Amino acid sequence: MPSGQVVVLTALNLEYQAVRQKLAGTQVHRHKRGTRFEVGTVQGTSCRVALGLTSKGNSSAAVIAERAIQEFSPVAVLFVGVAGALWETARLGDVVMATHVYAYHGGTSEDDGLKARPRVWEAPHGISQLASHLARLNDWAAPTAGYEDMPRVCFGAIAAGEVVQNSMISDEAKWIRQHYNDALAIEMEAAGVAQAGHLNGAPVAIVRGISDRADGTKNSATDRNWQPRAVANAAAFATRLAVELVEEQKETAMSQGDRVRSADRFDPGVSNTAHNSTVGIMAGSVTGSSVQMNSAPKASGTTDLIAELNGFREQLGRYRAEGALDEDTYREALNDLDSALRTAGRDTPESSKRTAMTLRRLRGLVAECPALVAELAPMVAAAGERA
């Protein structure tokens, strides 16, 4: 299960500080490999946020994002910072929320030129819907002295590459605008974070404030003037989004709890009032007119859990063969399954905790296959009981 908190990552210290100013009661949390996070609550709320710094580039962002996902099992990962606008659609200071992310440096070089071979990640539908709702409310940003216009939220593609783009006339700038002409903004980390989220079953949202136009004015007086404002706007919208995401998760959990309690109140007896008809019931056993429902949980011993995990491997293979799982997801799911099998066999509290965490991540990976999610549920519970 997600932890009830949101991970927020930034590439620059300026961006980090803008988010940190929105938090209260921060405490340092160190990853075993040295990565430093700060965990606090959004001011005036109970929403917990784990804040981390990735530094520049998609590769670094991907590694830190994966560490954060495995460490915190978050409701979502939000990547927050500044970007350059590619078109006039987004004004300086506006916030761009990615509907999808292009890793635009994928390609093949041939005699007649460079052909684009991008990778694309779409934003999760639920997060996009919530972000659109918040944009319509338009109450997330406060007026700032010296800036006449209130910032807007724009929704569209974001292009993520490996170089700082600061020209409108260079060959690369023309190529990007030709092949990715629907991208509103350009930056250097979103593709890495999106890939980490995809492979670990974690929802990812990219929130960028527009600080320049990627047109040769980076590091100019205009850029230095707009960057703090763009950072503040992105941080304001992202923290508001984080609060709403956590609230939605709580409401969903309460609703599910109500349904369970309602089911528990059902009369266990079954009466057939229709004349000359038959009632069909799925039950453990039926004796006379009495029905005993066999709802005992599966055994949670080490041997039983390992057997169930091995059986789940066959299910993954079947879903892959039927096309319900893509190749990347299938391979990552097998990696998680192998890891869970290794730790399950050790039968210690620490290994059981690790098994449960791995199975939760696996459940996120196969979230698009409800039958697989349902099959994993008792295994996650069994591993958790042994921790």
N, C-alpha and C positions, 0 to 999 in steps of 0.2 A: 504494500500500500504506500502511496506517496506520504511524505512526512508532514504535510500541512504547512510547509514553508516554500518560499520561492528563492531560487538562485539568481542573483544579478551579477553579470560580469561586465567589465569594461577593459579597454585596451590602454587607456592613458590615465595618468594620475589625476588630471583635471576632471575627467569623467568620473573617476572613482570618488573624488571628494564631493562632487555634486550629488551623487547618490547617498554617500555617507551622511551628508547634512540632513537628509530626510529620515535618518534612523536614530533611535534612542536605545540606550543600554547596550551598546555594542561590546562584544567580548571576542577575543582572539580565538580562532579555531585553527590548529595546524594539522595539515595533512601529513601522513607519515613520510612522504617524500619531500617535505619542506614547503609545500605551497601554503601560503597564509591566507586565511579567510577571516572576515569579521562578521559575526552574527548578531543581529539586533532586531528591533521591531520598528515598523514604520510609525512615525510619531503620531500619537493620538489613536492608534489602532492596536490590535493584537496580532497583526500580520508579521510573521517572522521572515527575515530576509538574510540569506548568506551571501555576502558580497566578496567578490574576488577580482584580482587584476591579472589579465592574461599577457599583456604587452602586445606589440604590433604583430600582425600576420595571421593568416589562416591556420598554419601548422601549430603555432603556440596556442592559439585560441581553442583549437580542437582538443589538445592534450589537457588543458586546464578545465575545459568544459566537461570532459569525460570524468576527470577526477572529482569535480564538484557533483556530478550526477551520482556517481557511485558512493560518495561520502554522505550526501544529504537526501538522496531519493526524493527530489523536489516535485512539487505540483507542476512547475514549469521552470524553464531557464530563459531569462530575458537578457539579451545582449544590448547594452545601452552606450551611446556615444554620439560622435559627430560624423558627418559624411558630406561629400561634395554633391551638389545638384547637377544633373546632366541636362535638364530642361527647365524652362521657366515655370513649369507647373508648380513646383515647390519654391516658396520664397525663402529668403534668408530668415532663420529663426523658426521656420515651420518644422514639424515633426513628420518623418516618414516612417510608417509602419509597413514592414515588408509583407506583401501577399505571397511572394515567392523570392527565392534567392538564386542568382546565377553564379556559378563558379566559372567566370568567363575566360580563364586562361587555358581551358581545355581546347585542343585543336589539333589539326594535322597540317604540316607545311608541305605544299605541293608546288609543282612548276608554275602553276597558274595562280598561286597565292596561298594565303593562310585560310584554311577552312575551319569554321567554328565547330567544336564538339563540346558543348557545355554540359555541366551537370546542374540539375535544378531540384530544389527542395521547396515544397509548398508549405505555407504556414498552416498550423492545425485549424480546422474549421471553427471549433469552439472558441479559441482565442481570437480569431479574426472577427467573429460575431460580437464578442464582448468588447473588443477594441473599437469596433464601429459604433456600438452603443455608447461608449464613453465619449467618443468624438462628437456624437450628436448631442449629448448632454452639455458638452463644451464648458465644463466648470472645473477643469483640472489645472489650469494655469492662472497665476495671479499677474495683474499688470505690473510692468517694470518701468521704473523711471527712465526716460530717455528713449523709450520704444513706443511708438504710437499704436501699432497694430498688434492685436492679440494673435498668438500663434495658432495655426490650424494643424489638423492631422490629415496627412495625405496617405493614401493607400496605393501601393504599387510595387513593382519589382525593384530589388536592389542588386547591383552587380558587385561582386567581391573578387578582387584579384590579388596580385602579389607585389604591385608597385603603387607608389603614390601618384595619382593621376592629377596633373596640374597644367593641362593644356587642352584647348579646343581644336588645335590645328595639327597636332602631331599625328603620325600614321596610326598609332595605337588609339588615340582619341577618336579618329574618324572610323576606325574599324569597330570600336565599341558602339558608337552611335549607329553604325550600319547594321550590326548583327544583334544588338541588344537595345533596339530603339524604344522599347517600352519601359526600360529601367529609369526610375526617377532619380536614383542616387547611386553613388559609387564609393566603395570603401574596401577594407582589407581583412576583415575577420568573420563576416557572417557565414561564409561557406564552411569554414572549419567548425563553427558552433553548430550549424545545421546538420552537418554530417555526424558529429558526436551525438546529437540528440536523436537522429534517425537510428543509429546503431545501438543506442542504449534505451530506446523506447521512451524518451522524455520529450514532451512538447517544448518547442523553441519559438520564441518571438524576438524579432530584431526591431529595435526602436532607435532611430537615428535623428538627431537634430541637424538641420542644414546650416553649416557655418561658412560655406564658400560655394563657388560654382565650378570648381575644377577647371578653371579657365586661365590659369597663370597668376591669380591673385592670392594664392596661399601665402601665408606669412606676411601679407601686406597689412597696413593699418586697418583696413576694412575687415580682414580676416580676424585680426586680434580683437577687434571690437565685437564681432558677431559670435566668435567661438564660445565665450562664457555664456552668452544668452542661449545659444543653441544647445549647449550642454545642459543648462538648467531646465530648458523646456523638455528635453528628452528624459531627464531624471524625474521630472514632475509627472509626466504621462506614464512612465514605466512603473513608478511606485504606486500610482493610482491603479494601474492595471494589476499589479501584484496583489494589492488589497482585495480587489474584486475577485481575482482568481481564487484566493484562499477562502473568501466568503462563499463563493459558489461551491467549492469542495465541501465546506461544512454543511451547506444546505442539502447537497446531494447525499451526504452521509446520514443526516437526520431523516431525510425522506426514506432512505433504504431501511433505516432502523424502524421507522413507523410501519413500513410494509411488513417487516419481519414480525413485529409485535402484533400487528393485525392478523397475520397468518396464524400466530400462536393462539389467538382467541377463537379460531374456527371450531365449531362443534365437531368432535372426532367421529360422531355417528353419521351414517349415511342412510337416508330413507328414500325409497322409491315410491312416489305417489302416482306415477303414471300407470294406468291399467294395462296389464298384460305386456309390460315392456321390461327391458334389461338394462342394468347399470354396469358399466365397465369401470374397473378401478385398478390402477397400478399399485400393488402393495407387496409387502414381504410375504404375507401368508393370509389366507382367508379360511375361517373355520365357521361353519354354519352361517349365521347372519352377522358375525363379528369380524372386524377387519383390524389386523395389527400391522401398523406401518413400520417397516424396517428402515429407520432413519439414523441408525448408529453410525458414527464416523468411522472412516477407514482406519485400520491400525496404523500407528505412527512409529512403529519400531524401525530401526535402521535397515533391516533386511527388507521390510515391506516398502519403505521409501525408495530404496535403490531399485527394487523391482518395478515400482511405478515409474521411476525416471527412465529406466531402460525401455519400458513400454511406450513412454511419451516420445522417445526417439523414433520409433516406428511411425507414430502419428505425424511427426514433423515431416518424415520422408513422404508419406502419403499426400499430405497437403502440398508439398513442393511439387510432386509429380502431377498433381491436379492443377497446378498453376495458382493456387491460393496464396502461396508464399513466394516472393521473388528470391533470386539467388543470394543476394547480399543478406537479406533478413534470415534466410535459412542457414547460411554459414555462421552468422553471429549467434543465432539461436543454438546451434550445435556447440559452439564454443562455450556458451553459458551453461548448457546442459552438461558438458564434460566437466566444467569447473564445479558444478553442483554435485556431481557424482563423486568427484575427488574429496570434497569437503564432507559430504554426507557419510562417507566410509570411515571417517576419523572418530565420529561419535563423541565429541567434546562440546562443552557449551559455546566456546568460541567458534569452532568449525560449524556448529549448527546455526549460529547467528549468520555466519558467512553464507551458508547454504540458503537460508531464508532470503537474504539480500539478493543473492544471485538469481533465485527463482522469481523474485519480484521484478527484477530487471528483465528476465526472460518473458514474464507475463506482459510487460509493456511492449516488448518486441513483437509479440504475436497478437496484439490488441485487436487487429482487424479480423481475427478469426475467433468469434465468441466461443465456439466449441472447445478450442484449445485453451482459452482463458479459463473456462469452467473446469476443464480437466486439471489445470494447474492449481486451482484454488485449494483443494484438500492437501496437496503436497506442500504448498506454502505454509498452510496451517500446521501441518505435521512437523515441518522443520522448525517453525517458530516455537512450538510447544517444547521442543527438546533443548532450545537455547537457554 
